[in-house]
Amino acid sequence: MSAIILPWKKAYRIIFFDDRRIRHVASVSLARTTRGIRPDEFMVRRPGASHPQKTPTKDLIAALRVGDVYLTNNDPDFEEFLTSLQIPYSFVKICRICLLEDRVTQLSKEIAIRCGREWICPDCARKELNRELSHLKKLGKRTRAYIEDLLMEHKDLEAVLAIIQPESLDMKKTLFDRVDAHPVTQTEKLEELPLPRAFVDAVSITSLMPAQQLAVEAGLLYGKHLLVVAATASGKTFIGEMAGLKNLLEGRGRLLFLVPLVALANQKYERFTETYKDLASVSISTGVSRLNLPETRSVARRDSRSDIIIGTYEGFDNVLRRGKELTNVGTVVIDEVQMLEDPERGHRLDGMIARLKHVAPKTQFIYLSATIGAPHLLAKKLGANLVTYAERPVSLDRHLLFVERDAKIPTIKRLIFEEFGKTSSKGFKGQTIVFTNARSRCHQIADAIGPRAAPYHAGLTAQERREIESKFEKGKLAAVITTAALAAGVDFPASQVIFDALAMGIEWLTVQEFHQMNGRAGRPDFHDAGRVVILAEPGGSYSRESKATEEEVALSLLKGTMEEVAPVYGMEESSEEYAANAIVARGIEKDLEAMNERMVGTLEPALPEMQKHGLVHRKGRVIELSPLGRVMAEHFIGIERLMRIRSLVREVEDPLMILADLECRTDEDEKKGR
């Protein structure tokens, strides 16, 4: 039988055990005698006894001589006592909680888990963890398993509990992973490249960034089509500018720079106008707003003959769909090309690219993205050379917290002002983008934070958005609260990104969308590092039909990989693109088929269905659209919606009732799709 000696008040507690089971528990005090330190009073509680009994001290000495003796701490007095009697001993760490349950568990460096100031065994640590998690009743099994894995990985119970206790938040303990910054590599100077001197003088850049260097080496300045996949703030926009301005100034044609959102188009327009005002005319093409009011329309040049045209996908595509000619184009830059995966707009971007290739066959195409799954496959489909640069110019820490919904806003507020209190080595204050799932939630969070925060979404006027952008750029705002729908176009130089929700409306984010939003944290010209904080609600959901919960989705997104861009379009999307392609092809069937084949996604055979409804007519090898067929193309409508409109016009007199029916039907269709 072995013995473990623990200091106990002014005496010592002795645990006698074998096979990890405790047999006797005793206490002893020591006294100094003429023979040295000896036991003074020895009390033993035997199995079945309710009280300890006084026992001769010679029984203690006898027991210590025949078994292994372990000390839990350095103790000069007890060590002197054992040494004087020539009783060998060693030191051991044991789990205190196990002792309370009459168990002895020795702790090694490999299994010991810190719990406050002491160390306990894994089994007891799991029990303590589950006790702390008991109030989170909706926590999924997968999430519990993840938290237990964290416990085994970090060997620190308090550090793991930090992810579910925002009131005692310690960001050092909530780190999920870290993406390290890539060391700066040697790149060429702009003046060493075959670029027009006027362009080099106009820009404030002297040397290339690594992603830009790779693009140059891949043939950027020699007319090669490129798909550039690189992290946010790695200089992708300037890649398009180099090709576009070189082609423009050397007489090969104009630059089209196309983006997904009006807000982003306005930002690009203002910067391009300022930078290239002495070299080229710059215009914007964003289509017509549904509410064509002065406050919704930015003041800008809108001349389709300009040297540089900044446009939204749909805004510029409308020019093609109306059959207008496009001439003298040397470069087309498609920014945020990952939008090909968007379920509502992806087919339109896909079709627009095919249409542009048809009307401008000698044009250089540059596709830009921060996040694309299987980019080599997309590059092949687009006929472009692939340039990838995975390294970030600044490091990125990603944190995961499990937070009840009521605790999210106080946590967000604390994180925002903690970040705003920092100043980078470049002299800029820490600023935050908060992503949430609804416009109303944007206002709720911003109101709770106060005047240092502003909601930012598509429901604001152009003037309101520009004012917020200006305040943020000048460091007057600590945070903007925006919807996930604006993730691709929010160009705020933020050091921190916080996810209040992992959904867009009621739909969970995709891995690609999540990574796109992650990348907004940390800009090399402003910050020393970036930080992402995910606030996941245990059991939370934004749709009754979703079986997944927010904390489970968080883990899936953090660990997920992006899939290949290979959309398959239904009849609604296929018929819309077929009609648009037919207009650009001037009805020539072989050109129309070539455009359809050029698209990245797979189309359904729309021609028979459109013929059935009288939307197209064949005349030999020419496909002619009916007036309704042209409506489909010009107004971005598929065949199912068009037939519904035609039916409603015949049955309903009130235009508002027609509109209400269409909107409700759209909601139902989206519900079915989910």
LUMNU-360817 format. One line per 10 residues: number of its first residue (from 1); their letters; for each residue z, x, y of C-alpha. Coordinates in steps of 0.25 Angstrom, whole numbers, padded with zeros to 4 digits. Layout:
NUM = a = Z:X:Y; ...
//
This chain:
1 = msaiilpwkk = 0000:0000:0000; -0004:0006:0014; 0003:0004:0027; -0002:0003:0041; 0008:0006:0052; 0007:0000:0066; 0015:0001:0078; 0023:-0012:0080; 0032:-0014:0092; 0042:-0003:0091
11 = ayriiffddr = 0040:-0001:0076; 0029:-0001:0066; 0022:-0011:0058; 0018:-0007:0044; 0007:-0015:0036; 0007:-0012:0021; -0006:-0016:0015; -0016:-0014:0003; -0030:-0019:0002; -0030:-0024:0017
21 = rirhvasvsl = -0019:-0034:0013; -0005:-0033:0020; 0006:-0032:0010; 0019:-0029:0019; 0021:-0029:0034; 0033:-0020:0039; 0039:-0014:0051; 0046:-0001:0053; 0053:0006:0065; 0055:0021:0065
31 = arttrgirpd = 0067:0029:0070; 0068:0044:0072; 0079:0050:0062; 0083:0064:0059; 0073:0065:0048; 0062:0060:0058; 0056:0047:0060; 0059:0037:0050; 0058:0021:0047; 0070:0014:0054
41 = efmvrrpgas = 0068:-0001:0050; 0057:-0006:0040; 0054:-0021:0039; 0045:-0027:0029; 0039:-0041:0028; 0034:-0043:0013; 0024:-0053:0008; 0030:-0067:0008; 0042:-0063:0017; 0044:-0070:0031
51 = hpqktptkdl = 0052:-0058:0037; 0052:-0043:0036; 0063:-0037:0028; 0070:-0024:0031; 0066:-0013:0020; 0071:0001:0018; 0063:0011:0025; 0061:0019:0012; 0051:0008:0008; 0043:0011:0020
61 = iaalrvgdvy = 0042:0026:0017; 0039:0023:0003; 0028:0013:0006; 0022:0023:0016; 0021:0034:0006; 0013:0027:-0004; 0002:0020:0004; -0007:0024:0015; -0001:0024:0029; -0009:0020:0042
71 = ltnndpdfee = -0005:0021:0056; -0013:0012:0066; -0009:0021:0078; -0004:0035:0081; 0011:0034:0081; 0019:0047:0082; 0032:0041:0076; 0026:0035:0064; 0017:0046:0061; 0030:0056:0062
81 = fltslqipys = 0037:0047:0052; 0025:0047:0042; 0023:0062:0043; 0038:0065:0041; 0037:0058:0028; 0023:0064:0024; 0017:0050:0024; 0002:0051:0027; -0004:0041:0036; -0017:0038:0044
91 = fvkicricll = -0022:0030:0055; -0029:0017:0054; -0034:0005:0063; -0031:-0009:0058; -0035:-0023:0063; -0022:-0029:0069; -0028:-0043:0067; -0029:-0041:0052; -0015:-0037:0051; -0010:-0050:0057
101 = edrvtqlske = -0017:-0056:0045; -0011:-0047:0035; -0024:-0039:0033; -0026:-0024:0036; -0040:-0020:0041; -0042:-0005:0044; -0051:-0003:0056; -0062:0008:0056; -0071:0012:0068; -0082:0004:0061
111 = iaircgrewi = -0075:-0009:0060; -0065:-0010:0071; -0067:-0020:0082; -0060:-0019:0096; -0052:-0031:0100; -0046:-0028:0113; -0037:-0016:0112; -0037:-0016:0096; -0047:-0015:0085; -0048:-0026:0074
121 = cpdcarkeln = -0057:-0028:0062; -0070:-0035:0061; -0065:-0047:0054; -0054:-0049:0065; -0064:-0046:0076; -0073:-0057:0071; -0061:-0067:0070; -0057:-0064:0084; -0072:-0065:0089; -0074:-0079:0082
131 = relshlkklg = -0061:-0084:0088; -0066:-0080:0102; -0079:-0086:0099; -0073:-0099:0094; -0074:-0106:0108; -0090:-0104:0107; -0091:-0115:0097; -0107:-0115:0098; -0109:-0101:0095; -0120:-0099:0085
141 = krtrayiedl = -0118:-0092:0072; -0129:-0082:0076; -0121:-0079:0089; -0108:-0077:0082; -0114:-0067:0072; -0120:-0060:0084; -0106:-0059:0091; -0100:-0054:0078; -0111:-0044:0077; -0108:-0039:0091
151 = lmehkdleav = -0093:-0038:0087; -0097:-0029:0075; -0106:-0021:0084; -0097:-0019:0096; -0084:-0018:0089; -0077:-0025:0101; -0072:-0039:0101; -0070:-0040:0116; -0084:-0035:0119; -0090:-0046:0110
161 = laiiqpesld = -0082:-0057:0116; -0087:-0053:0129; -0100:-0060:0127; -0093:-0073:0126; -0082:-0072:0136; -0089:-0071:0150; -0076:-0073:0157; -0072:-0059:0153; -0086:-0053:0154; -0089:-0039:0151
171 = mkktlfdrvd = -0103:-0035:0151; -0101:-0022:0144; -0097:-0031:0132; -0108:-0041:0132; -0120:-0031:0131; -0130:-0036:0120; -0140:-0024:0122; -0146:-0015:0131; -0160:-0011:0135; -0160:0003:0140
181 = ahpvtqtekl = -0168:0008:0151; -0180:0017:0148; -0179:0031:0154; -0190:0032:0165; -0202:0039:0160; -0212:0048:0168; -0223:0040:0174; -0236:0042:0182; -0236:0041:0197; -0244:0030:0203
191 = eelplprafv = -0253:0040:0211; -0256:0047:0198; -0263:0034:0193; -0277:0029:0195; -0273:0019:0205; -0279:0016:0219; -0271:0024:0230; -0270:0011:0238; -0262:0005:0227; -0253:0017:0225
201 = davsitslmp = -0250:0017:0239; -0247:0002:0240; -0236:0002:0229; -0222:0008:0230; -0223:0013:0215; -0225:0028:0213; -0223:0030:0198; -0226:0021:0186; -0215:0014:0178; -0216:0017:0163
211 = aqqlaveagl = -0223:0003:0159; -0233:0006:0171; -0236:0020:0165; -0238:0014:0151; -0248:0003:0157; -0256:0014:0165; -0257:0022:0152; -0262:0010:0145; -0274:0009:0154; -0268:0000:0165
221 = lygkhllvva = -0276:0007:0176; -0289:0007:0168; -0291:-0008:0166; -0284:-0010:0152; -0277:-0023:0149; -0262:-0021:0147; -0251:-0029:0142; -0238:-0023:0148; -0225:-0027:0142; -0213:-0020:0149
231 = atasgktfig = -0199:-0023:0154; -0197:-0030:0167; -0197:-0021:0179; -0205:-0011:0171; -0216:-0012:0182; -0226:-0021:0175; -0231:-0028:0187; -0235:-0015:0193; -0244:-0012:0181; -0252:-0024:0185
241 = emaglknlle = -0253:-0020:0199; -0258:-0006:0196; -0269:-0012:0187; -0272:-0023:0197; -0273:-0015:0210; -0281:-0004:0204; -0291:-0014:0199; -0291:-0021:0212; -0292:-0009:0221; -0303:-0002:0212
251 = grgrllflvp = -0312:-0015:0213; -0310:-0021:0199; -0304:-0034:0204; -0292:-0042:0208; -0278:-0043:0202; -0272:-0055:0196; -0257:-0054:0194; -0252:-0067:0186; -0238:-0071:0184; -0231:-0083:0177
261 = lvalanqkye = -0223:-0088:0189; -0225:-0092:0204; -0212:-0084:0208; -0217:-0072:0201; -0231:-0073:0207; -0225:-0075:0221; -0217:-0062:0219; -0229:-0054:0215; -0237:-0060:0226; -0227:-0055:0237
271 = rftetykdla = -0226:-0041:0231; -0241:-0039:0228; -0244:-0044:0242; -0234:-0034:0248; -0238:-0022:0240; -0254:-0024:0240; -0256:-0031:0254; -0264:-0019:0258; -0272:-0018:0245; -0276:-0032:0241
281 = svsistgvsr = -0274:-0047:0244; -0264:-0054:0236; -0264:-0069:0232; -0255:-0078:0224; -0260:-0089:0214; -0249:-0098:0208; -0256:-0111:0208; -0251:-0124:0215; -0237:-0128:0214; -0234:-0142:0209
291 = lnlpetrsva = -0226:-0145:0222; -0236:-0138:0232; -0226:-0137:0244; -0225:-0126:0254; -0211:-0121:0248; -0217:-0120:0234; -0229:-0112:0238; -0227:-0097:0242; -0234:-0092:0254; -0245:-0083:0248
301 = rrdsrsdiii = -0260:-0079:0248; -0268:-0088:0238; -0282:-0082:0238; -0289:-0081:0224; -0297:-0070:0230; -0286:-0060:0233; -0285:-0046:0226; -0272:-0049:0219; -0268:-0063:0214; -0254:-0065:0210
311 = gtyegfdnvl = -0253:-0078:0202; -0246:-0087:0191; -0253:-0089:0178; -0255:-0104:0180; -0258:-0102:0195; -0270:-0092:0192; -0274:-0099:0179; -0277:-0112:0187; -0288:-0104:0195; -0294:-0101:0181
321 = rrgkeltnvg = -0292:-0115:0176; -0299:-0121:0188; -0312:-0113:0185; -0311:-0104:0197; -0318:-0090:0196; -0309:-0077:0195; -0316:-0065:0200; -0314:-0050:0202; -0301:-0049:0194; -0297:-0035:0190
331 = tvvidevqml = -0283:-0036:0185; -0275:-0048:0179; -0260:-0046:0177; -0253:-0056:0169; -0238:-0054:0172; -0227:-0060:0162; -0238:-0061:0151; -0227:-0065:0141; -0229:-0079:0147; -0239:-0081:0136
341 = edperghrld = -0228:-0085:0127; -0223:-0096:0137; -0225:-0109:0129; -0229:-0117:0142; -0237:-0107:0150; -0241:-0096:0140; -0255:-0103:0136; -0259:-0103:0150; -0256:-0089:0153; -0263:-0086:0140
351 = gmiarlkhva = -0275:-0094:0144; -0276:-0088:0158; -0276:-0074:0153; -0288:-0078:0144; -0295:-0085:0156; -0293:-0073:0165; -0299:-0064:0154; -0311:-0072:0154; -0313:-0073:0169; -0310:-0059:0172
361 = pktqfiylsa = -0314:-0051:0159; -0314:-0037:0166; -0300:-0039:0172; -0288:-0030:0168; -0277:-0038:0162; -0262:-0034:0163; -0252:-0042:0156; -0237:-0039:0159; -0224:-0043:0152; -0210:-0039:0150
371 = tigaphllak = -0208:-0046:0136; -0219:-0049:0126; -0217:-0050:0111; -0227:-0041:0102; -0234:-0036:0115; -0245:-0028:0107; -0250:-0041:0101; -0251:-0048:0114; -0258:-0036:0120; -0268:-0037:0109
381 = klganlvtya = -0271:-0052:0112; -0272:-0049:0127; -0281:-0037:0125; -0272:-0028:0132; -0266:-0014:0130; -0251:-0015:0128; -0241:-0008:0137; -0226:-0010:0133; -0214:-0004:0139; -0201:-0009:0133
391 = erpvsldrhl = -0191:0000:0141; -0184:-0006:0153; -0183:0002:0166; -0168:-0002:0167; -0158:-0005:0156; -0155:-0019:0152; -0141:-0024:0146; -0142:-0037:0139; -0129:-0045:0138; -0126:-0058:0130
401 = lfverdakip = -0114:-0067:0133; -0111:-0080:0126; -0106:-0089:0137; -0103:-0104:0137; -0112:-0112:0147; -0100:-0114:0157; -0098:-0099:0158; -0112:-0095:0160; -0112:-0097:0176; -0099:-0090:0178
411 = tikrlifeef = -0104:-0078:0169; -0117:-0078:0177; -0110:-0078:0190; -0101:-0066:0186; -0113:-0058:0180; -0122:-0060:0193; -0112:-0055:0203; -0107:-0044:0194; -0122:-0039:0194; -0124:-0042:0209
421 = gktsskgfkg = -0112:-0033:0211; -0119:-0021:0206; -0129:-0012:0213; -0139:-0004:0206; -0143:0011:0209; -0155:0006:0216; -0146:-0002:0225; -0149:-0016:0220; -0138:-0027:0217; -0138:-0033:0203
431 = qtivftnars = -0145:-0046:0203; -0146:-0057:0192; -0157:-0066:0186; -0150:-0078:0179; -0159:-0085:0169; -0156:-0099:0165; -0164:-0111:0159; -0165:-0122:0170; -0167:-0123:0185; -0154:-0131:0187
441 = rchqiadaig = -0146:-0120:0180; -0152:-0110:0190; -0146:-0118:0201; -0133:-0120:0194; -0131:-0105:0191; -0135:-0101:0205; -0126:-0111:0212; -0114:-0106:0204; -0117:-0092:0207; -0118:-0094:0222
451 = praapyhagl = -0127:-0089:0234; -0130:-0076:0227; -0138:-0083:0216; -0151:-0092:0217; -0158:-0101:0207; -0173:-0097:0205; -0183:-0106:0198; -0196:-0112:0198; -0190:-0125:0205; -0188:-0117:0218
461 = taqerreies = -0198:-0116:0229; -0206:-0103:0231; -0199:-0101:0244; -0185:-0102:0237; -0189:-0093:0226; -0194:-0082:0235; -0181:-0083:0243; -0173:-0081:0230; -0182:-0069:0226; -0180:-0063:0240
471 = kfekgklaav = -0165:-0064:0240; -0164:-0058:0226; -0173:-0047:0229; -0164:-0044:0242; -0152:-0044:0233; -0146:-0056:0240; -0145:-0064:0227; -0137:-0060:0215; -0144:-0069:0205; -0156:-0078:0203
481 = ittaalaagv = -0154:-0089:0193; -0168:-0093:0187; -0174:-0100:0175; -0179:-0093:0163; -0193:-0099:0166; -0194:-0089:0178; -0190:-0077:0169; -0204:-0071:0169; -0206:-0072:0184; -0192:-0069:0190
491 = dfpasqvifd = -0194:-0056:0197; -0180:-0053:0202; -0175:-0039:0201; -0162:-0043:0194; -0153:-0033:0186; -0146:-0044:0178; -0152:-0056:0170; -0143:-0067:0165; -0147:-0078:0155; -0139:-0091:0158
501 = alamgiewlt = -0148:-0098:0148; -0158:-0093:0137; -0167:-0105:0139; -0179:-0109:0148; -0176:-0123:0150; -0172:-0128:0136; -0180:-0118:0129; -0173:-0105:0124; -0180:-0092:0129; -0189:-0084:0121
511 = vqefhqmngr = -0186:-0070:0118; -0198:-0066:0127; -0193:-0074:0139; -0179:-0069:0137; -0183:-0054:0137; -0192:-0057:0149; -0179:-0062:0156; -0171:-0051:0151; -0180:-0041:0158; -0177:-0046:0172
521 = agrpdfhdag = -0164:-0038:0172; -0165:-0024:0178; -0176:-0019:0187; -0178:-0003:0188; -0180:-0003:0203; -0167:-0012:0206; -0157:-0010:0194; -0151:0000:0185; -0150:-0009:0173; -0152:-0024:0169
531 = rvvilaepgg = -0143:-0034:0163; -0146:-0046:0155; -0134:-0056:0152; -0137:-0068:0142; -0127:-0079:0143; -0128:-0087:0130; -0121:-0100:0128; -0115:-0102:0114; -0122:-0114:0108; -0130:-0117:0121
541 = sysreskate = -0143:-0123:0121; -0153:-0129:0131; -0159:-0139:0122; -0154:-0149:0111; -0165:-0145:0102; -0162:-0130:0102; -0154:-0126:0090; -0152:-0112:0096; -0141:-0109:0105; -0140:-0100:0117
551 = eevalsllkg = -0132:-0089:0111; -0141:-0088:0099; -0153:-0088:0108; -0147:-0077:0116; -0146:-0068:0103; -0160:-0072:0099; -0166:-0068:0112; -0158:-0055:0113; -0163:-0051:0099; -0176:-0057:0099
561 = tmeevapvyg = -0190:-0051:0099; -0202:-0057:0106; -0213:-0063:0098; -0228:-0061:0099; -0235:-0068:0110; -0244:-0077:0102; -0243:-0092:0107; -0250:-0103:0100; -0254:-0115:0109; -0254:-0129:0106
571 = meesseeyaa = -0265:-0139:0110; -0259:-0142:0124; -0260:-0127:0128; -0273:-0124:0120; -0280:-0136:0127; -0276:-0131:0141; -0280:-0117:0139; -0293:-0121:0133; -0296:-0130:0145; -0293:-0118:0155
581 = naivargiek = -0301:-0109:0147; -0313:-0118:0146; -0313:-0119:0162; -0313:-0103:0163; -0324:-0102:0152; -0332:-0112:0160; -0333:-0119:0147; -0341:-0108:0140; -0335:-0110:0125; -0336:-0095:0121
591 = dleamnermv = -0328:-0091:0134; -0318:-0102:0131; -0316:-0098:0117; -0315:-0083:0121; -0303:-0087:0131; -0296:-0095:0120; -0297:-0083:0111; -0292:-0074:0122; -0279:-0081:0123; -0266:-0075:0117
601 = gtlepalpem = -0261:-0088:0111; -0268:-0097:0100; -0275:-0110:0105; -0277:-0123:0098; -0291:-0128:0097; -0291:-0136:0110; -0306:-0140:0111; -0307:-0151:0100; -0294:-0158:0106; -0300:-0157:0121
611 = qkhglvhrkg = -0314:-0162:0116; -0307:-0174:0110; -0301:-0178:0123; -0313:-0175:0131; -0308:-0163:0138; -0319:-0154:0135; -0334:-0156:0131; -0343:-0146:0124; -0357:-0143:0129; -0363:-0133:0119
621 = rvielsplgr = -0354:-0120:0121; -0348:-0125:0134; -0334:-0133:0134; -0333:-0142:0146; -0320:-0147:0151; -0318:-0162:0156; -0311:-0164:0169; -0299:-0167:0161; -0301:-0154:0154; -0301:-0147:0167
631 = vmaehfigie = -0288:-0153:0171; -0282:-0147:0159; -0286:-0133:0163; -0283:-0134:0178; -0269:-0141:0176; -0264:-0133:0164; -0264:-0146:0155; -0266:-0146:0140; -0273:-0158:0133; -0260:-0165:0128
641 = rlmrirslvr = -0255:-0166:0142; -0269:-0169:0148; -0270:-0181:0138; -0256:-0186:0142; -0260:-0186:0157; -0273:-0193:0154; -0265:-0204:0147; -0254:-0205:0157; -0264:-0206:0169; -0271:-0218:0161
651 = evedplmila = -0257:-0225:0158; -0248:-0222:0170; -0251:-0224:0185; -0239:-0217:0191; -0242:-0202:0192; -0227:-0199:0192; -0225:-0206:0178; -0237:-0198:0173; -0230:-0185:0177; -0216:-0189:0172
661 = dlecrtdede = -0223:-0192:0158; -0230:-0179:0158; -0217:-0171:0161; -0209:-0179:0150; -0220:-0177:0140; -0220:-0162:0144; -0205:-0162:0141; -0207:-0169:0127; -0218:-0159:0124; -0209:-0147:0127
671 = kkgr = -0198:-0153:0118; -0208:-0155:0107; -0212:-0141:0108; -0198:-0136:0107
//
